[in-house]
C-alpha cells in the first residue's frame, strides 16, 4: 500500500517571518504554511504555548548556551533544542524499545559529560506479580554523549525496593550536590540515593518530603506529590514539584516550590505557593503545573510547564513558558501582572529554528513527526514521495500516528491499496475512513448505523480520504479523482471523543464493524 500524507491546519492565521529579518528555513516555512500555533511572531513578544502538540510532561536541561527539552511520546524519546526557550526545533526521536512500556513523566539531566534520561516504567520483563508484590513502577535510564544520540540500551536503576504501599516509583527527579553525590526523588516524597555513576540505587528509597498543604476547599484529585525538578542556588536545593493530580478537574494540577540546605531535607515550603495553578475553569489553560524552573539566557529565570486547553483536554498537554522573579526572602514566583495567556516579552537568546511540520512528502525517510511503534517499523518504508506499509497477514492493525496541534484542522491522505488489503485514516479514537480500493466506508461500528453512507470507487484503486475537525465537530470526505469530493458523513462534536492523534491504518481482508456517522 502507498500512502501520501498531507495535513492542512485551519485554526490560526499565518504569522510573520523571524524578527531578525532572515527568511525562515524550510521547516519553519512549512510549519507556518500549516498554520500551526507560532509562539514567536517576530514582534518582540511570545504567546503560549511555546511548544504545542499533545506531548508528555516536559523536562528541560541547560548545557552551556543550549537548552534541551525532552518528551515521552508513546514510548519514544523526543528531544528539542533551543537557545531562547521559545523557539524549539526537534533534533531526535529515539524509540525506547518494545520490552519497556507504560512510561510516565521522565527527567533529562546532564552530568559526567553525558545526557541521562530517567524513566518510570510500568511494564518491563520479569515484573513481579502485583498479587505478590505491591504494584509499582521501575526506574530505568538511558544515556548518550549527545542529545541527538545514539542512546544506550536501558539500564534498570532501582535495585532497592521499598514495600511501602505508598511507594509507586513514578516521576523520577535527579539531584546532584556540588560535591557530586547523586539522588533520585520519586512521587510521594521518596528519595533514593544513587551510586556515583548515577546508574544504580545505593540504598532503599525513603520518605523525606511530605509536600505543600494546599487549602482544603480546593478542587483537586488529591495531594499527588509528583515529578520533582531540582536546582541549586545560594546554598539551597530548590525543588519544584507537581501536586493536585495531572488530570481530573480543570483546577486539579499545580506546581509548588520548596527548599532545603540538604538533599535529605528537611524541606521548607514557599510562602508564595503555588507557583503555577489554574484557579477557575474560565481560564484559557487548565491543569497547569508540573514545572521545571531554570535560568534563562541573559540571567532571567523561567518556568516551563504543561497545560491543557480549556474544554479541549483530549488534545493533550501543551508546553508553556512564564518569566519568574525572586522575592527579597529568596523565593521564585511568577512575575507580577503576567498571565500565561498574555503576550510576554521575548527572552534573550538566539533563535535557531522552530517547529515540527506535520505534513510529509515521504522522501528517503519519513519525518521526525511520526510515531511508529517498534513492532511496525520493520514494515514501513518511505521513498519517492510515498509511504509503503506492508499489511499484516494475521489481521493485526499496523499504524503510525502524528500529533495534531490545532483545535481545528484537515488531514488528507492519498491511498493506493494492494489486493486484499484495507487502509485508511482515523483519529486516535478509531473514528475515520477505510477503503479497499473499491469501496470507501467508515472504519468501525455496526453496519445498521452507517447504511447508505459508503461511496463506490468507479475505477482504479487510488483514493483520497480527508478528515475535517472543526473544534471537535467531525466531517469525513473522499475523492476520486481528487477534484470530485464526496462528503461521506458528518459527526457531531457534542457526542464525539476529544481530539486524539491522527493514525494511518492497514489491515488485510474485510472489517467486521462499521462506524457511526
N, C-alpha and C positions, 0 to 999 in steps of 0.2 A: 504494500500500500504506500502511495505517495501522499504526503500532506504538505501543502504550502500554507503557512500561517501568517495572518496579518491582524493587527489589533488597532482599532480606532477608538480613542478616548474622546468623550464629547461633553465633559462637565465643566472644565475650566478653560478660559481663553488662552491663546498663545501669548507668551510673555517675551521680554526683550533679550538681547544678547548680553554677554558678560560686561560688567561695569568698566573694565579696563579698555573697552573698545575692540578687543580682539574677537575675531569670529569664533564662535563655539566650535568644538570639534564635532566630528560626525556623530558620535554617540549623543552629545547634547542636542544637536540638531534633530535627531530622530526622537529624543525624549520630548523636546518641545513640540514637534510635529504631532506627537501622540496626545498632546495637551495634558500630560501628567502634571500633578501639582509641583510647581517650581518654587523652592523656598527663597531663592536669591534672584529677584527680578532686575538687579543691577542698579537700584536707586539708593543704595546705602543702608537699606533695611532688609531684614529677612522675615519670612512668615512661616510659622509652624503649620504642618510638620516639616522638619528638615529632611526626613527620610521616610516617605510613605511606603505602604505596600503590604501590611499584614504580616510582619515578621515576628519571630520570637523575641523574648526580652533582650534588650541590647546590653552589651558590655564593651567598655571603651578603655584603651590603654594609650598612654603617650610615650613615644620613643623619640627623643630629640625634638625636631620640629614637626614630626608626623604623628597623627592620631589614627589609631586603627580601631574600628568598630566591628564587632562580631555578632552574628545572629545564628541561632539554631533554626534551620528551615527544613522541617520534615526529615530530620536525620542528616542534613547537610550542614557543614560549617560554611557560612558565607562571610567573607571579610571585606570591609570597605576601608578606604584611605581618605584622609582629609588633612588640610593644614589650616583651615579656618572654622571647623566644627559645623559648618552649614552645608558646604558643597562636599558630597561624598561620592567617590567613584568605586565601583566594585572591582576587586583585584583577585578574588579567589573564591571558588566553590569546591569544597572538598567533601566527598562522601565518607561518612564515619565508618560505615560498614553494616551489613545486614545482621551480624551477630549481636550488635548493641542497638537497642531501640527504646522508645519511650524516654527520650532525652528532654529534660526540662531546662530551666534557666542556668546558664553557664557563666564562666568567668575567664576572660582573656587577660593574661598578665605577661610581663617580660622580666626575666632575671637569668643570671648565669649565661648571658648572651643568647638566650633562646626565648621564643614565644611559647607559652604554656596555655593550653585551653582545658580547663577543668570542667567536667561534665557529670551531672547526676543522671544515672542510667537506671531505668525501671525494669528493663528486661535484658538479661545477659546470660551467657552459657553457665550452667551449673547453679543458677539461682536457687536458694533454699525454698522448700515448700512453705508457703505462708501459714499453713496449718501447724507447722512445727516451729518455725522461727517467725518473729514479728515481721510483717511486711515492711520493707524499706528499700530505698534506692542505694545503689553502689556508686561510689565516686571513681571516675576514670579520668585520665589525662592523655592528651596528645601534644607533641612538641614539634617545633620547626625553627630553623635559623632565620627564616624569612617569613613574613606574614602570608605571602602568596604560595608558600610551600616549597618543596614537598613536606607533608606532615607525616609524623611517625605513626606506627600502629598504636592502638590504645593500650594503656597500662593501667591496671587497677591500683588505686591509691589506698583505699580503706582496708588495711589488713587487720584492723582492730574494730570489732563490732560492739556497740552498746545495746543491750537488750531492752533498754528503757522504751516503753510503748510510745513515748513522745519523740523518739529518735526516728526520723524518716530519711535522713541523708540527702535532702534535696537542696538545691540552690547554693552551691559552694561559693565562698568568697575568700580570696587569698590575701594574707597579710604577711609582710616581711619586716623585721626590725632593722634599724641601722647597722646592727652587728651581724645580720644575716640569718637570724632564727626565723623559721617559717611556720605558718599555721594556716589551716583551713577552718573558716567558720561555716556553719550549716544552719538550717532553719531551727526555730525554737531555741536559739541561743547556744547551740552546741559548738564547742571549739575542739579541733583535732590538731595536735602538734604533728609536724612533718619532719622527715629526715632532711639532711642538708641539701640533697638534690631535688627535693620537692616532689618525689615520685612515690613516696610511701608514707603511711602514717607511722608516727613514733610512739603513740600511746592511745589509749581508749578515749573517744570523744566524751567531753563532759560539759555541763551547762555552766556558762559564765555570764550570761546576759539574759534578762527577762523581758526587755523591750519597754517601749513607752506605754503608759496607761492613758489611753485616749478617753474622752468623755463617754460615759455610759450610754448617753442618748444618741450617739452617732449610729447611723445605719450602715453596718459593715457585715462581712461574712464571719469574722472572728478576729482574734488577735493576729494569728498567722505571721509571726516574725520570720521573714524570709530574705534571701538574696542580699546578704550584707556586702557592701563595697567599701574599701578602706583607702585612706591616705594618711600620711604622717606630716605634721606641721607644728613647729614651735613647741616640741616636746610632747605633743598629744597625738595619739592614734584616734582618728575620726572614723566613725562608722556610719554609713548611710544605708538604712535597711528598709525593705518593703514591709508594710503591715496592712491589716484590714482585709486581705484576700484579693486575689488578682482578677476575679470576675464577680458575678453576682450583681448587687445593686450598683447603680451609677456612682454612688458615693462610697463604695467599699474601700477602694485602694488608697494608699498614701505612701509617702516617703518620710522617714524620720531620721534625726541625727543624734548621735551620742558620742562621747569621747572618754578616753582613759589614758592614764600615764603608762599603763602596762597592757600588753596584748591579752593578758589573762584577766583584766578587769581590776577593780570594779568600774562599771560604766556609768557615766553621768549623762542624763538625758537633757537635750537642749530645751531651754525655756521657751524657744520660739517654734517648737514643733506644732504641727507638721511642716516640713519643708515644702511639700507639694501635696495637694489634695483637691478632689472635686467636692465642693460643698453643696451643690444643687444640680438636679437633673436639667435645669435650664441652661447650664453652661455648655459651650460647644464641644468640650472634651470631657469624656467620662473616664473613670477608673484610672486617674493619674497617679503615678507612683513609681516604685522600682527604679530609683535614680542612681546614677553614677556622678559623683562630684569630682571635678578635675580643673586644674589650672589651664586656662586657655592661652592662645597666642597673645603676647603683649602683657601678660601678668594678670589679666582679668580671670575671674572664676565663673564656672558654669555648671549647671546640672543638665545631664542628658537623660531622658526618661521616656517610657512608652505611654501612649494614651489610646483610647478608643473613641471614634467619632460618636457623638450623641445620636442615638437611635439607629446607628449602623455598626453595632458591636460585632456583627458577623464578619465585617471586613478585616478584623484582626487589629493588631497593635501598630501604631504609627510612632516613629521616633520624633521627639520634640526637644527643644533646647531653650533654657532660660538662664539669663545672667544672674549672678549672685553678688551680694555684698557682705562684708564682715562687720559684725557688731563690735562695740567697744570692749565687750567681755569675751570676744573670741569665738563667736558662733557664725556660721554661714546662714544666710536667708535670702530669699528671692528679692531682687531689687525692688524697692518701693515704687508703686504706681505702674508696674508692668504685669499684664495678664498674659497667659500662654498664647492666646489667640491674637494679641496685638501685633502690629508691625514693630519690630525690635531692631535697634541699631546693629549693624553687622559687626562681628568680631574682627580684630586684626588678623592678618594671615593671608596666605596665598591661595587663590582658587586654582586647584589642579584638576578641575573637571567634576562633573556631577551626573548622576543618573544611571539607571538601568533600563534601557529601552525594552519594551515588551514584544514588539514586532520582530520577526526573524526572517531573513532571506535564505537561511539554511545554506551557507557556503560549505567550506571543508569541515566545519563542525557546527553543532547547534550552539546558540548563545548561552552566556552565563546565567541568563534569567530563568532557564529551565531547571526544574527539579525532576530528575529522572531516578526512580528507585533503583537500588543496586541490582536487583534481580531483573530489571528491564533493560539496563544499559547494554548488555551484550546483543540485544535485538533491535537497537536503534542505530541508524546510520544517516548522516547528513551529507549533502553534496549536490552540486548542480541545481541549486535553488529548490530542493525538495527534501523532505524528511521521510525516511522509509522506516516503517516499523514492521517487524516480522510477526505474523499472527501466532498466537498460542494454539498448539494442537489440542489442548485439553479444555478449551473454553474459558481459560482464565483471562481476566482483563489485563492488558498491558497499557499503561497510561503514563503520561508525563504532564506536569502542570506548571503554570506560571501565575504569579500573584498579581491580580488587578489592583490598581492604586486609586481609581476614581469611583465616586459614588454612582456615576453613570458612564457607560461605555458600550462599544460594539466590538465584537470579536468575530472574525471571518476566517474560514478555512476552505481551501480547495482540496478536495478529496478524490483520489483515484483508487478504487478497490480492486484487488485481485479476486478471482473467482473463489467463492466460498468464504469470503471474509466480510465482516461488518465493521465499519469505522464511524467515528462521529466526534462531536464536541459537546461538552457539558460543563455545568457548574460543579463545584465540589459536592453539592447535594444530589448529584446524578441527574439533574433535570437538563435536558438538551435534545439533540437530534442525532439520529443514526441513519446509515444508508448501506445498502449492499450493492450500490451502483445502478440499481433498477428501481428502487422504491425508497422514499425518504419518509421517516416517521419518528415518533417520539421514542425515547430510549427505554422507558420502563412504565410501570403501572398497568392496570387491567385494560384489555382491549376495548371493553364496552365504554370506558371513559373517553377514548380517543377515536372512536369510529368517525369515518369521513374526514379525517384530518391528514391522511397520508397523501403524498404527492408522487405521481408516477414520473419517472425519468423517461422521456420518449426514445432516446437513442444514446449510445455510448455509455461510459461509466465515469465521466468526470463531473463532480458535483461541487457546488458552492453552498456552504452552510454558514449561517450567521445567527449569533445571539445578540440581542439588544437588551441591555439593562438600563432602564431609566429610573434611578432611585428605587431599586428593588421591584420595579414593575417590568416583568419579563415578556419579550416577544421573540419569536423564532421565525427565521426566513430561510428559504432555499432558492437556488437559481440554477438554470441550465438552458442556454449558456448564461454567463454572469449578468447580462443586462435584463434577463427575464426573471424577475424576482417574485417569489411566491411567499406570502406570509403563511406559515404552517399553522400557527395559533398564537394566542397571547395569554400570558399568565397574569394573575392578579397579585400585585405586590403585597396586598394585605394578608394573603394566605400562603406566602412563599417563605422559605428559609432565607435569612440574610445572605448577602453576597459571600461567596466562597471562591477559592481558586478555580480558574478555568482548567479543564482537563481534556486531553485527547485520548480517545478510547479505541481499541481494536480487538475484536473478538470474532473467531471463525463461527460459521453456522448462523442459526437464527436465534433471536432473543425471544424469551418466553413471555415477557411482560412489556407493556407499552405505557408511556407516561400520561399523566393527567394534563389536560390543556390549561 
